[in-house]
Amino acid sequence: MTKINTDGSNISESIHPYLENMTIIMEIYKYFAKEMNVVTAYDLYQKVNSKILQQNGKKRYQISEMRSMYIVALQNLKYMGYFSATR
């Protein structure tokens, strides 16, 4: 298992960008476990999704779309009981 650097420099070695959004978050969670910081996880999630390019070479998702996809996937995982808010 490859360890992800917190700056995400080796993210392409660990997580495939064409996975489903909740799967990408769960893959990131594997490396951070209960100590996962949502902001750091979002940065890594953004790096994974920014590797997806369209046929014309442009990025597939805009920043606002990635943020929405991340929030929805995180909410779904919370609803299913994988994550909970800490106090």
N, CA, C and O atoms as a GROMACS GRO file, in nm:
protein
  348
    1MET      N    1   0.085  -0.117   0.000
    1MET     CA    2   0.000   0.000   0.000
    1MET      C    3   0.090   0.124   0.000
    1MET      O    4   0.177   0.139   0.086
    2THR      N    5   0.068   0.211  -0.096
    2THR     CA    6   0.144   0.334  -0.109
    2THR      C    7   0.088   0.439  -0.015
    2THR      O    8  -0.033   0.458  -0.006
    3LYS      N    9   0.177   0.508   0.055
    3LYS     CA   10   0.133   0.613   0.146
    3LYS      C   11   0.117   0.742   0.067
    3LYS      O   12   0.207   0.781  -0.008
    4ILE      N   13   0.004   0.808   0.083
    4ILE     CA   14  -0.022   0.935   0.016
    4ILE      C   15   0.047   1.046   0.093
    4ILE      O   16   0.034   1.056   0.215
    5ASN      N   17   0.120   1.129   0.021
    5ASN     CA   18   0.178   1.248   0.084
    5ASN      C   19   0.065   1.347   0.112
    5ASN      O   20  -0.032   1.354   0.037
    6THR      N   21   0.078   1.424   0.220
    6THR     CA   22  -0.029   1.517   0.254
    6THR      C   23  -0.045   1.628   0.152
    6THR      O   24  -0.150   1.692   0.145
    7ASP      N   25   0.058   1.653   0.072
    7ASP     CA   26   0.045   1.753  -0.035
    7ASP      C   27  -0.015   1.692  -0.161
    7ASP      O   28  -0.043   1.764  -0.257
    8GLY      N   29  -0.036   1.561  -0.162
    8GLY     CA   30  -0.099   1.495  -0.276
    8GLY      C   31  -0.009   1.476  -0.396
    8GLY      O   32  -0.059   1.450  -0.505
    9SER      N   33   0.122   1.487  -0.378
    9SER     CA   34   0.213   1.478  -0.491
    9SER      C   35   0.216   1.340  -0.556
    9SER      O   36   0.245   1.329  -0.675
   10ASN      N   37   0.187   1.236  -0.482
   10ASN     CA   38   0.189   1.100  -0.538
   10ASN      C   39   0.049   1.038  -0.545
   10ASN      O   40   0.035   0.916  -0.541
   11ILE      N   41  -0.052   1.121  -0.555
   11ILE     CA   42  -0.190   1.074  -0.552
   11ILE      C   43  -0.223   0.981  -0.670
   11ILE      O   44  -0.303   0.889  -0.656
   12SER      N   45  -0.161   1.004  -0.785
   12SER     CA   46  -0.191   0.925  -0.903
   12SER      C   47  -0.141   0.782  -0.890
   12SER      O   48  -0.189   0.693  -0.960
   13GLU      N   49  -0.046   0.758  -0.801
   13GLU     CA   50   0.002   0.622  -0.776
   13GLU      C   51  -0.095   0.542  -0.692
   13GLU      O   52  -0.087   0.419  -0.690
   14SER      N   53  -0.186   0.607  -0.623
   14SER     CA   54  -0.269   0.540  -0.525
   14SER      C   55  -0.417   0.532  -0.563
   14SER      O   56  -0.479   0.428  -0.544
   15ILE      N   57  -0.473   0.639  -0.615
   15ILE     CA   58  -0.618   0.644  -0.638
   15ILE      C   59  -0.645   0.675  -0.785
   15ILE      O   60  -0.596   0.774  -0.839
   16HIS      N   61  -0.723   0.590  -0.847
   16HIS     CA   62  -0.758   0.609  -0.988
   16HIS      C   63  -0.864   0.718  -1.001
   16HIS      O   64  -0.963   0.715  -0.927
   17PRO      N   65  -0.847   0.814  -1.091
   17PRO     CA   66  -0.941   0.927  -1.099
   17PRO      C   67  -1.079   0.893  -1.153
   17PRO      O   68  -1.172   0.973  -1.138
   18TYR      N   69  -1.096   0.777  -1.215
   18TYR     CA   70  -1.227   0.744  -1.272
   18TYR      C   71  -1.315   0.665  -1.176
   18TYR      O   72  -1.420   0.614  -1.216
   19LEU      N   73  -1.275   0.653  -1.049
   19LEU     CA   74  -1.359   0.589  -0.949
   19LEU      C   75  -1.477   0.680  -0.916
   19LEU      O   76  -1.474   0.800  -0.944
   20GLU      N   77  -1.581   0.622  -0.857
   20GLU     CA   78  -1.698   0.699  -0.813
   20GLU      C   79  -1.656   0.790  -0.698
   20GLU      O   80  -1.563   0.758  -0.624
   21ASN      N   81  -1.723   0.902  -0.682
   21ASN     CA   82  -1.685   1.004  -0.583
   21ASN      C   83  -1.676   0.950  -0.441
   21ASN      O   84  -1.580   0.980  -0.370
   22MET      N   85  -1.774   0.872  -0.398
   22MET     CA   86  -1.771   0.818  -0.262
   22MET      C   87  -1.654   0.721  -0.246
   22MET      O   88  -1.594   0.712  -0.139
   23THR      N   89  -1.621   0.649  -0.352
   23THR     CA   90  -1.509   0.556  -0.347
   23THR      C   91  -1.377   0.631  -0.333
   23THR      O   92  -1.289   0.587  -0.259
   24ILE      N   93  -1.364   0.743  -0.403
   24ILE     CA   94  -1.243   0.824  -0.391
   24ILE      C   95  -1.226   0.874  -0.247
   24ILE      O   96  -1.116   0.869  -0.192
   25ILE      N   97  -1.335   0.920  -0.187
   25ILE     CA   98  -1.328   0.968  -0.049
   25ILE      C   99  -1.293   0.854   0.046
   25ILE      O  100  -1.214   0.872   0.140
   26MET      N  101  -1.349   0.737   0.024
   26MET     CA  102  -1.318   0.622   0.110
   26MET      C  103  -1.172   0.578   0.092
   26MET      O  104  -1.109   0.534   0.188
   27GLU      N  105  -1.119   0.589  -0.029
   27GLU     CA  106  -0.978   0.558  -0.052
   27GLU      C  107  -0.889   0.657   0.024
   27GLU      O  108  -0.789   0.617   0.084
   28ILE      N  109  -0.926   0.783   0.022
   28ILE     CA  110  -0.851   0.884   0.099
   28ILE      C  111  -0.863   0.854   0.248
   28ILE      O  112  -0.766   0.867   0.323
   29TYR      N  113  -0.982   0.815   0.291
   29TYR     CA  114  -1.008   0.781   0.432
   29TYR      C  115  -0.920   0.667   0.480
   29TYR      O  116  -0.879   0.664   0.596
   30LYS      N  117  -0.889   0.572   0.390
   30LYS     CA  118  -0.803   0.459   0.427
   30LYS      C  119  -0.668   0.506   0.479
   30LYS      O  120  -0.609   0.443   0.567
   31TYR      N  121  -0.620   0.615   0.426
   31TYR     CA  122  -0.488   0.663   0.464
   31TYR      C  123  -0.489   0.752   0.587
   31TYR      O  124  -0.388   0.764   0.656
   32PHE      N  125  -0.602   0.816   0.616
   32PHE     CA  126  -0.609   0.909   0.729
   32PHE      C  127  -0.690   0.854   0.846
   32PHE      O  128  -0.673   0.901   0.959
   33ALA      N  129  -0.775   0.758   0.821
   33ALA     CA  130  -0.860   0.694   0.923
   33ALA      C  131  -0.936   0.797   1.005
   33ALA      O  132  -0.990   0.892   0.949
   34LYS      N  133  -0.941   0.781   1.136
   34LYS     CA  134  -1.022   0.870   1.220
   34LYS      C  135  -0.965   1.010   1.229
   34LYS      O  136  -1.033   1.102   1.275
   35GLU      N  137  -0.842   1.027   1.187
   35GLU     CA  138  -0.776   1.157   1.194
   35GLU      C  139  -0.796   1.238   1.066
   35GLU      O  140  -0.725   1.336   1.044
   36MET      N  141  -0.891   1.200   0.982
   36MET     CA  142  -0.909   1.265   0.853
   36MET      C  143  -0.958   1.408   0.870
   36MET      O  144  -1.057   1.433   0.938
   37ASN      N  145  -0.888   1.499   0.807
   37ASN     CA  146  -0.925   1.639   0.804
   37ASN      C  147  -1.004   1.661   0.675
   37ASN      O  148  -0.955   1.629   0.566
   38VAL      N  149  -1.124   1.714   0.684
   38VAL     CA  150  -1.212   1.729   0.568
   38VAL      C  151  -1.152   1.823   0.465
   38VAL      O  152  -1.168   1.802   0.344
   39VAL      N  153  -1.083   1.926   0.509
   39VAL     CA  154  -1.022   2.022   0.416
   39VAL      C  155  -0.907   1.956   0.340
   39VAL      O  156  -0.896   1.971   0.219
   40THR      N  157  -0.820   1.884   0.411
   40THR     CA  158  -0.710   1.814   0.346
   40THR      C  159  -0.764   1.707   0.251
   40THR      O  160  -0.712   1.689   0.141
   41ALA      N  161  -0.868   1.636   0.294
   41ALA     CA  162  -0.929   1.535   0.209
   41ALA      C  163  -0.987   1.597   0.082
   41ALA      O  164  -0.978   1.538  -0.025
   42TYR      N  165  -1.046   1.716   0.095
   42TYR     CA  166  -1.100   1.784  -0.023
   42TYR      C  167  -0.988   1.822  -0.120
   42TYR      O  168  -1.003   1.808  -0.241
   43ASP      N  169  -0.876   1.870  -0.066
   43ASP     CA  170  -0.763   1.904  -0.153
   43ASP      C  171  -0.715   1.782  -0.231
   43ASP      O  172  -0.687   1.792  -0.351
   44LEU      N  173  -0.705   1.669  -0.164
   44LEU     CA  174  -0.664   1.546  -0.232
   44LEU      C  175  -0.769   1.501  -0.332
   44LEU      O  176  -0.736   1.458  -0.443
   45TYR      N  177  -0.896   1.511  -0.294
   45TYR     CA  178  -1.006   1.477  -0.385
   45TYR      C  179  -1.001   1.563  -0.511
   45TYR      O  180  -1.022   1.515  -0.622
   46GLN      N  181  -0.972   1.691  -0.492
   46GLN     CA  182  -0.963   1.784  -0.604
   46GLN      C  183  -0.847   1.747  -0.696
   46GLN      O  184  -0.858   1.756  -0.818
   47LYS      N  185  -0.735   1.706  -0.638
   47LYS     CA  186  -0.620   1.665  -0.719
   47LYS      C  187  -0.652   1.539  -0.800
   47LYS      O  188  -0.608   1.526  -0.914
   48VAL      N  189  -0.726   1.448  -0.741
   48VAL     CA  190  -0.764   1.326  -0.814
   48VAL      C  191  -0.854   1.363  -0.932
   48VAL      O  192  -0.829   1.319  -1.044
   49ASN      N  193  -0.958   1.442  -0.908
   49ASN     CA  194  -1.052   1.477  -1.014
   49ASN      C  195  -0.994   1.572  -1.117
   49ASN      O  196  -1.043   1.577  -1.230
   50SER      N  197  -0.891   1.647  -1.083
   50SER     CA  198  -0.832   1.738  -1.181
   50SER      C  199  -0.749   1.664  -1.284
   50SER      O  200  -0.711   1.721  -1.386
   51LYS      N  201  -0.720   1.537  -1.260
   51LYS     CA  202  -0.645   1.457  -1.356
   51LYS      C  203  -0.734   1.409  -1.471
   51LYS      O  204  -0.682   1.363  -1.573
   52ILE      N  205  -0.865   1.419  -1.456
   52ILE     CA  206  -0.957   1.375  -1.561
   52ILE      C  207  -0.966   1.484  -1.667
   52ILE      O  208  -1.004   1.597  -1.638
   53LEU      N  209  -0.930   1.448  -1.788
   53LEU     CA  210  -0.934   1.543  -1.898
   53LEU      C  211  -1.034   1.498  -2.003
   53LEU      O  212  -1.057   1.378  -2.021
   54GLN      N  213  -1.092   1.594  -2.072
   54GLN     CA  214  -1.180   1.564  -2.185
   54GLN      C  215  -1.092   1.538  -2.307
   54GLN      O  216  -0.970   1.554  -2.301
   55GLN      N  217  -1.154   1.498  -2.416
   55GLN     CA  218  -1.079   1.468  -2.538
   55GLN      C  219  -1.006   1.590  -2.592
   55GLN      O  220  -0.902   1.576  -2.656
   56ASN      N  221  -1.060   1.710  -2.569
   56ASN     CA  222  -0.996   1.831  -2.619
   56ASN      C  223  -0.884   1.881  -2.526
   56ASN      O  224  -0.826   1.986  -2.552
   57GLY      N  225  -0.854   1.808  -2.419
   57GLY     CA  226  -0.746   1.843  -2.328
   57GLY      C  227  -0.785   1.933  -2.213
   57GLY      O  228  -0.701   1.961  -2.127
   58LYS      N  229  -0.909   1.978  -2.208
   58LYS     CA  230  -0.954   2.063  -2.096
   58LYS      C  231  -0.992   1.975  -1.978
   58LYS      O  232  -1.024   1.858  -1.994
   59LYS      N  233  -0.988   2.035  -1.859
   59LYS     CA  234  -1.030   1.961  -1.740
   59LYS      C  235  -1.179   1.935  -1.747
   59LYS      O  236  -1.257   2.017  -1.795
   60ARG      N  237  -1.218   1.818  -1.699
   60ARG     CA  238  -1.357   1.776  -1.710
   60ARG      C  239  -1.448   1.852  -1.615
   60ARG      O  240  -1.562   1.883  -1.649
   61TYR      N  241  -1.398   1.882  -1.494
   61TYR     CA  242  -1.481   1.947  -1.393
   61TYR      C  243  -1.424   2.082  -1.353
   61TYR      O  244  -1.302   2.100  -1.345
   62GLN      N  245  -1.513   2.176  -1.328
   62GLN     CA  246  -1.474   2.305  -1.273
   62GLN      C  247  -1.462   2.291  -1.122
   62GLN      O  248  -1.510   2.193  -1.064
   63ILE      N  249  -1.399   2.389  -1.057
   63ILE     CA  250  -1.381   2.386  -0.912
   63ILE      C  251  -1.515   2.379  -0.840
   63ILE      O  252  -1.530   2.302  -0.744
   64SER      N  253  -1.613   2.457  -0.884
   64SER     CA  254  -1.744   2.458  -0.817
   64SER      C  255  -1.814   2.323  -0.832
   64SER      O  256  -1.884   2.280  -0.740
   65GLU      N  257  -1.798   2.257  -0.946
   65GLU     CA  258  -1.858   2.125  -0.964
   65GLU      C  259  -1.792   2.022  -0.873
   65GLU      O  260  -1.860   1.937  -0.815
   66MET      N  261  -1.660   2.029  -0.861
   66MET     CA  262  -1.590   1.935  -0.773
   66MET      C  263  -1.631   1.955  -0.629
   66MET      O  264  -1.648   1.858  -0.555
   67ARG      N  265  -1.648   2.080  -0.588
   67ARG     CA  266  -1.690   2.108  -0.450
   67ARG      C  267  -1.828   2.049  -0.424
   67ARG      O  268  -1.851   1.987  -0.320
   68SER      N  269  -1.920   2.067  -0.518
   68SER     CA  270  -2.056   2.012  -0.503
   68SER      C  271  -2.053   1.860  -0.499
   68SER      O  272  -2.120   1.799  -0.416
   69MET      N  273  -1.975   1.798  -0.587
   69MET     CA  274  -1.966   1.652  -0.589
   69MET      C  275  -1.908   1.599  -0.459
   69MET      O  276  -1.954   1.497  -0.407
   70TYR      N  277  -1.807   1.668  -0.406
   70TYR     CA  278  -1.744   1.627  -0.281
   70TYR      C  279  -1.843   1.635  -0.165
   70TYR      O  280  -1.853   1.543  -0.084
   71ILE      N  281  -1.916   1.745  -0.157
   71ILE     CA  282  -2.011   1.764  -0.047
   71ILE      C  283  -2.122   1.659  -0.053
   71ILE      O  284  -2.160   1.603   0.049
   72VAL      N  285  -2.174   1.632  -0.173
   72VAL     CA  286  -2.280   1.532  -0.188
   72VAL      C  287  -2.229   1.394  -0.149
   72VAL      O  288  -2.297   1.319  -0.078
   73ALA      N  289  -2.109   1.359  -0.196
   73ALA     CA  290  -2.053   1.228  -0.162
   73ALA      C  291  -2.028   1.216  -0.012
   73ALA      O  292  -2.053   1.111   0.047
   74LEU      N  293  -1.978   1.323   0.050
   74LEU     CA  294  -1.954   1.322   0.194
   74LEU      C  295  -2.085   1.310   0.272
   74LEU      O  296  -2.092   1.238   0.372
   75GLN      N  297  -2.190   1.380   0.227
   75GLN     CA  298  -2.320   1.369   0.291
   75GLN      C  299  -2.376   1.227   0.278
   75GLN      O  300  -2.434   1.175   0.374
   76ASN      N  301  -2.360   1.166   0.162
   76ASN     CA  302  -2.408   1.029   0.144
   76ASN      C  303  -2.334   0.932   0.235
   76ASN      O  304  -2.396   0.843   0.294
   77LEU      N  305  -2.203   0.948   0.248
   77LEU     CA  306  -2.126   0.862   0.336
   77LEU      C  307  -2.164   0.884   0.482
   77LEU      O  308  -2.166   0.789   0.561
   78LYS      N  309  -2.195   1.006   0.518
   78LYS     CA  310  -2.239   1.036   0.655
   78LYS      C  311  -2.375   0.972   0.680
   78LYS      O  312  -2.399   0.916   0.787
   79TYR      N  313  -2.465   0.980   0.582
   79TYR     CA  314  -2.598   0.921   0.595
   79TYR      C  315  -2.588   0.769   0.611
   79TYR      O  316  -2.664   0.709   0.686
   80MET      N  317  -2.493   0.708   0.541
   80MET     CA  318  -2.476   0.563   0.551
   80MET      C  319  -2.402   0.520   0.676
   80MET      O  320  -2.390   0.400   0.703
   81GLY      N  321  -2.351   0.617   0.753
   81GLY     CA  322  -2.288   0.586   0.880
   81GLY      C  323  -2.137   0.570   0.875
   81GLY      O  324  -2.076   0.530   0.975
   82TYR      N  325  -2.074   0.599   0.762
   82TYR     CA  326  -1.929   0.587   0.754
   82TYR      C  327  -1.858   0.700   0.826
   82TYR      O  328  -1.749   0.680   0.880
   83PHE      N  329  -1.917   0.818   0.828
   83PHE     CA  330  -1.857   0.933   0.894
   83PHE      C  331  -1.956   0.992   0.994
   83PHE      O  332  -2.077   0.977   0.980
   84SER      N  333  -1.900   1.058   1.095
   84SER     CA  334  -1.985   1.132   1.188
   84SER      C  335  -1.911   1.259   1.226
   84SER      O  336  -1.789   1.266   1.221
   85ALA      N  337  -1.988   1.358   1.263
   85ALA     CA  338  -1.928   1.485   1.304
   85ALA      C  339  -1.865   1.469   1.441
   85ALA      O  340  -1.919   1.401   1.528
   86THR      N  341  -1.749   1.531   1.459
   86THR     CA  342  -1.685   1.527   1.590
   86THR      C  343  -1.712   1.658   1.661
   86THR      O  344  -1.740   1.761   1.598
   87ARG      N  345  -1.704   1.654   1.789
   87ARG     CA  346  -1.732   1.774   1.868
   87ARG      C  347  -1.609   1.828   1.929
   87ARG      O  348  -1.614   1.928   2.000
   0.00000   0.00000   0.00000
